[in-house]
């Protein structure tokens, strides 16, 4: 946490490395965890939460959105704290009830999530009691059309999820499907600016505050302008993010297995068809992994690709 980021009393941020999102834990008042990380880290998430809560029960499990790195620990926390209530945004409530992994994007991204249920909805425009305070629920479409952010006006603390990081924001997934997303990102950045947060708790990375908030918004708008001008670059970046995500999970994989996984992943097929159809699929995948190598995010040795 930076020196300018001051958290409200009773709020702890578990800053997680990828694959997991950060976990925001409320240890007093209405105890809660906002966002629970990836399923592969679920046991670690539970241990960290137990360490913070001690003998206190967990009352709420809250998901800002339903990407696998933000809700993958929901089922594990619910099993450990059966009386905890799970709250999710309304957009994909029916898909959660039916557990439709295609609608929930787990199939499309080639990622995993243990099945979980929900007890109530995080409706934009309402308040939710977390810890000692009431937090406003705001719709924050863009990265995910159904995402919400949470704002506590007294301390001016914002849980921004993937709508704003210190150096950008999350992949704009609707754009990969040929749907509008960039305009929604801009509107969400405008909303965040209007809230004037003093401290931002991002979905990934260190909480930040003070002058860094305005600087992060400026960087996000600059990045958004580049993506609007060059949507093909955004699409290629998104595919490298998804490859790197799985490489972090696997640590190493044979090239033939990576190719098979990529061919089976719907987002890869869609993006290749829309933005790189003039290049053979395997050649395109080689180009993407070569860019990860140049960025020191992967290493290829013979028929194997390794995480760095």
C-alpha positions as semicolon CSV with decimal commas, in nm:
position;residue;x (nm);y (nm);z (nm)
1;X;0,000;0,000;0,000
2;X;0,137;0,341;-0,094
3;X;0,187;0,611;0,167
4;X;-0,105;0,812;0,021
5;X;-0,352;0,522;0,049
6;X;-0,524;0,520;0,388
7;X;-0,776;0,242;0,450
8;X;-1,079;0,272;0,680
9;X;-1,049;0,101;1,018
10;X;-1,127;-0,268;1,005
11;X;-1,051;-0,300;0,632
12;X;-0,759;-0,516;0,518
13;X;-0,643;-0,571;0,162
14;X;-0,485;-0,902;0,073
15;X;-0,279;-0,804;-0,229
16;X;-0,257;-1,116;-0,441
17;X;-0,035;-1,194;-0,734
18;X;-0,187;-1,326;-1,052
19;X;-0,385;-1,561;-1,083
20;X;-0,599;-1,411;-0,808
21;X;-0,761;-1,075;-0,763
22;X;-0,702;-0,882;-0,444
23;X;-0,927;-0,976;-0,150
24;X;-1,078;-0,695;0,057
25;X;-1,154;-0,824;0,407
26;X;-1,377;-0,645;0,658
27;X;-1,277;-0,767;1,003
28;X;-1,516;-0,569;1,227
29;X;-1,886;-0,493;1,215
30;X;-2,039;-0,685;0,925
31;X;-1,749;-0,915;0,838
32;X;-1,706;-0,969;0,467
33;X;-1,471;-1,064;0,186
34;X;-1,501;-0,871;-0,140
35;X;-1,365;-1,084;-0,427
36;X;-1,218;-1,423;-0,351
37;X;-0,947;-1,492;-0,608
38;X;-0,894;-1,782;-0,847
39;X;-0,998;-2,139;-0,773
40;X;-0,638;-2,265;-0,777
41;X;-0,566;-2,032;-0,482
42;X;-0,888;-2,102;-0,292
43;X;-0,725;-2,292;-0,004
44;X;-0,472;-2,011;0,041
45;X;-0,751;-1,752;0,030
46;X;-0,938;-1,937;0,304
47;X;-0,625;-1,957;0,521
48;X;-0,559;-1,583;0,479
49;X;-0,917;-1,491;0,563
50;X;-0,919;-1,718;0,869
51;X;-0,598;-1,558;0,989
52;X;-0,757;-1,214;0,972
53;X;-1,096;-1,305;1,119
54;X;-0,975;-1,537;1,392
55;X;-1,276;-1,676;1,574
56;X;-1,518;-1,427;1,417
57;X;-1,766;-1,567;1,163
58;X;-1,766;-1,452;0,802
59;X;-2,102;-1,293;0,725
60;X;-2,078;-1,189;0,358
61;X;-1,903;-1,314;0,044
62;X;-1,923;-1,036;-0,216
63;X;-1,827;-1,050;-0,586
64;X;-1,779;-0,727;-0,782
65;X;-1,807;-0,934;-1,100
66;X;-1,795;-1,298;-1,196
67;X;-1,466;-1,338;-1,380
68;X;-1,289;-1,646;-1,253
69;X;-1,008;-1,459;-1,077
70;X;-1,259;-1,268;-0,863
71;X;-1,502;-1,539;-0,755
72;X;-1,302;-1,863;-0,766
73;X;-1,287;-1,886;-0,387
74;X;-1,661;-1,832;-0,331
75;X;-1,744;-2,200;-0,299
76;X;-1,453;-2,272;-0,065
77;X;-1,538;-1,982;0,167
78;X;-1,905;-2,079;0,169
79;X;-1,814;-2,437;0,264
80;X;-1,598;-2,311;0,551
81;X;-1,852;-2,049;0,665
82;X;-2,195;-2,200;0,584
83;X;-2,390;-1,910;0,735
84;X;-2,216;-1,655;0,512
85;X;-2,441;-1,496;0,249
86;X;-2,312;-1,462;-0,106
87;X;-2,390;-1,142;-0,300
88;X;-2,334;-1,099;-0,675
89;X;-2,425;-0,837;-0,937
90;X;-2,762;-0,905;-1,103
91;X;-2,649;-0,938;-1,465
92;X;-2,549;-1,304;-1,455
93;X;-2,771;-1,423;-1,169
94;X;-2,965;-1,660;-1,395
95;X;-2,642;-1,805;-1,537
96;X;-2,512;-1,866;-1,185
97;X;-2,837;-2,034;-1,085
98;X;-2,814;-2,263;-1,391
99;X;-2,433;-2,271;-1,373
100;X;-2,390;-2,192;-1,741
101;X;-2,012;-2,176;-1,786
102;X;-2,048;-2,045;-2,141
103;X;-2,246;-1,739;-2,033
104;X;-2,018;-1,693;-1,734
105;X;-1,717;-1,687;-1,976
106;X;-1,526;-1,970;-1,809
107;X;-1,553;-2,180;-2,125
108;X;-1,469;-1,885;-2,348
109;X;-1,153;-1,797;-2,155
110;X;-1,038;-2,154;-2,091
111;X;-1,049;-2,092;-1,715
112;X;-1,202;-2,275;-1,419
113;X;-1,435;-2,191;-1,132
114;X;-1,599;-2,409;-0,867
115;X;-1,976;-2,385;-0,875
116;X;-2,127;-2,147;-0,621
117;X;-2,471;-2,005;-0,549
118;X;-2,594;-1,668;-0,426
119;X;-2,830;-1,532;-0,164
120;X;-2,886;-1,173;-0,277
121;X;-2,798;-0,925;-0,551
122;X;-2,572;-0,619;-0,551
123;X;-2,809;-0,377;-0,720
124;X;-2,658;-0,050;-0,846
125;X;-2,810;0,248;-0,669
126;X;-2,841;0,066;-0,339
127;X;-2,617;0,063;-0,032
128;X;-2,463;-0,243;0,132
129;X;-2,334;-0,263;0,488
130;X;-1,972;-0,378;0,495
131;X;-1,769;-0,356;0,813
132;X;-1,873;-0,045;1,002
133;X;-2,007;0,156;0,707
134;X;-2,261;0,172;0,427
135;X;-2,103;0,132;0,082
136;X;-2,268;0,256;-0,236
137;X;-2,308;0,008;-0,521
138;X;-2,239;0,159;-0,865
139;X;-2,264;-0,006;-1,205
140;X;-1,923;-0,012;-1,374
141;X;-1,956;-0,166;-1,721
142;X;-1,666;-0,184;-1,965
143;X;-1,423;-0,454;-1,860
144;X;-1,729;-0,664;-1,781
145;X;-2,079;-0,541;-1,866
146;X;-2,218;-0,654;-1,530
147;X;-1,941;-0,536;-1,297
148;X;-2,000;-0,310;-0,999
149;X;-1,772;-0,093;-0,789
150;X;-1,821;-0,006;-0,421
151;X;-1,774;0,342;-0,270
152;X;-1,774;0,455;0,094
153;X;-1,842;0,831;0,091
154;X;-1,728;0,922;0,444
155;X;-1,371;0,799;0,389
156;X;-1,402;0,835;0,009
157;X;-1,270;0,482;-0,039
158;X;-1,337;0,305;-0,368
159;X;-1,320;-0,069;-0,434
160;X;-1,264;-0,038;-0,808
161;X;-1,222;-0,406;-0,906
162;X;-1,096;-0,408;-1,267
163;X;-1,254;-0,076;-1,365
164;X;-0,941;0,114;-1,257
165;X;-0,591;0,004;-1,165
166;X;-0,299;0,231;-1,091
167;X;-0,174;0,174;-1,445
168;X;-0,487;0,102;-1,645
169;X;-0,787;-0,130;-1,630
170;X;-0,885;-0,482;-1,727
171;X;-0,929;-0,624;-2,075
172;X;-1,249;-0,492;-2,236
173;X;-1,408;-0,830;-2,299
174;X;-1,726;-0,712;-2,479
175;X;-1,508;-0,570;-2,757
176;X;-1,367;-0,919;-2,821
177;X;-1,723;-1,031;-2,899
178;X;-1,783;-0,741;-3,137
179;X;-1,998;-0,555;-2,880
180;X;-1,957;-0,203;-2,747
181;X;-1,724;-0,178;-2,450
182;X;-1,482;0,109;-2,495
183;X;-1,751;0,376;-2,449
184;X;-1,861;0,205;-2,128
185;X;-1,503;0,209;-1,998
186;X;-1,493;0,584;-2,060
187;X;-1,824;0,637;-1,881
188;X;-1,704;0,432;-1,583
189;X;-1,384;0,637;-1,562
190;X;-1,601;0,952;-1,563
191;X;-1,809;0,803;-1,281
192;X;-1,499;0,729;-1,075
193;X;-1,371;1,083;-1,128
194;X;-1,709;1,222;-1,015
195;X;-1,690;1,017;-0,694
196;X;-1,353;1,181;-0,619
197;X;-1,210;0,888;-0,423
198;X;-0,934;0,959;-0,174
199;X;-0,820;0,595;-0,177
200;X;-0,863;0,333;-0,450
201;X;-0,846;-0,041;-0,378
202;X;-0,793;-0,198;-0,722
203;X;-0,869;-0,554;-0,822
204;X;-0,499;-0,608;-0,890
205;X;-0,200;-0,421;-0,755
206;X;-0,137;-0,197;-0,457
207;X;-0,401;0,042;-0,316
208;X;-0,325;0,402;-0,405
209;X;-0,451;0,746;-0,319
210;X;-0,394;1,119;-0,324
211;X;-0,250;1,259;-0,645
212;X;-0,207;0,904;-0,776
213;X;-0,581;0,877;-0,831
214;X;-0,589;1,160;-1,085
215;X;-0,271;1,026;-1,245
216;X;-0,419;0,677;-1,276
217;X;-0,734;0,815;-1,439
218;X;-0,520;1,007;-1,689
219;X;-0,321;0,694;-1,772
220;X;-0,640;0,492;-1,808
221;X;-0,790;0,746;-2,048
222;X;-0,470;0,751;-2,251
223;X;-0,472;0,371;-2,273
224;X;-0,840;0,372;-2,368
225;X;-0,775;0,620;-2,650
226;X;-0,506;0,391;-2,788
227;X;-0,738;0,092;-2,776
228;X;-1,016;0,280;-2,952
229;X;-0,772;0,382;-3,225
230;X;-0,623;0,032;-3,259
231;X;-0,875;-0,232;-3,150
232;X;-0,659;-0,503;-3,307
233;X;-0,383;-0,424;-3,058
234;X;-0,628;-0,449;-2,770
235;X;-0,744;-0,788;-2,902
236;X;-0,387;-0,919;-2,930
237;X;-0,311;-0,790;-2,579
238;X;-0,620;-0,970;-2,447
239;X;-0,506;-1,299;-2,599
240;X;-0,161;-1,262;-2,445
241;X;-0,325;-1,195;-2,108
242;X;-0,530;-1,515;-2,138
243;X;-0,225;-1,719;-2,243
244;X;-0,017;-1,577;-1,959
245;X;-0,297;-1,645;-1,711
246;X;-0,305;-2,014;-1,801
247;X;0,074;-2,031;-1,813
248;X;0,082;-1,904;-1,455
249;X;-0,153;-2,188;-1,365
250;X;0,037;-2,456;-1,563
251;X;0,392;-2,316;-1,513
252;X;0,498;-2,515;-1,820
253;X;0,322;-2,677;-2,112
254;X;0,416;-2,861;-2,429
255;X;0,362;-2,655;-2,742
256;X;0,125;-2,916;-2,885
257;X;-0,089;-2,900;-2,570
258;X;-0,092;-2,521;-2,575
259;X;-0,202;-2,528;-2,937
260;X;-0,480;-2,772;-2,854
261;X;-0,598;-2,556;-2,564
262;X;-0,591;-2,242;-2,778
263;X;-0,787;-2,408;-3,060
264;X;-1,055;-2,517;-2,811
265;X;-1,090;-2,172;-2,654
266;X;-1,379;-1,972;-2,808
267;X;-1,222;-1,629;-2,747
268;X;-0,910;-1,734;-2,938
269;X;-1,117;-1,847;-3,235
270;X;-1,326;-1,528;-3,235
271;X;-1,029;-1,293;-3,212
272;X;-0,833;-1,483;-3,475
273;X;-1,132;-1,473;-3,708
274;X;-1,196;-1,100;-3,654
275;X;-0,843;-0,961;-3,641
276;X;-0,590;-1,212;-3,779
277;X;-0,768;-1,436;-4,028
278;X;-0,500;-1,373;-4,292
279;X;-0,250;-1,563;-4,072
280;X;-0,271;-1,935;-4,000
281;X;-0,388;-2,001;-3,643
282;X;-0,068;-2,175;-3,530
283;X;0,149;-1,902;-3,679
284;X;-0,060;-1,641;-3,501
285;X;-0,024;-1,827;-3,169
286;X;0,352;-1,842;-3,224
287;X;0,356;-1,465;-3,278
288;X;0,165;-1,406;-2,955
289;X;0,391;-1,631;-2,748
290;X;0,700;-1,475;-2,908
291;X;0,578;-1,136;-2,787
292;X;0,539;-1,281;-2,437
293;X;0,899;-1,404;-2,462
294;X;1,023;-1,060;-2,567
295;X;0,839;-0,913;-2,268
296;X;1,015;-1,168;-2,040
297;X;0,676;-1,319;-1,951
298;X;0,748;-1,663;-2,099
299;X;1,038;-1,877;-2,219
300;X;1,030;-2,136;-2,494
301;X;1,277;-2,422;-2,498
302;X;1,231;-2,673;-2,774
303;X;0,876;-2,809;-2,760
304;X;0,803;-2,656;-2,417
305;X;0,678;-2,314;-2,308
306;X;0,764;-2,204;-1,954
307;X;0,629;-1,932;-1,729
308;X;0,870;-1,664;-1,611
